[in-house]
Amino acid sequence: MKPGARRQTPVFAIPAIIAIATLIGLVGGLVGDGAADLVSWLALGSCLVTIGWSLRKRA
């Protein structure tokens, strides 16, 4: 590895987690009812909170 090169795993870990949470939320909302709706809201809401937190830090 070159001296200035960084590993790509830390760079893509958080976006991968957000993508997985989004998929869980979307699939849970489509196929489930009751508790699955709650999981869907929490999973999709966590993505929105992450986006808001990221934008807040930049402002």
Secondary structure, 3 states (H helix, E strand, C coil): CCCCCCCCHHHHHHHHHHHHHHHHHHHHHHHCCCHHHHHHHHHHHHHHHHHHHHHHHHC
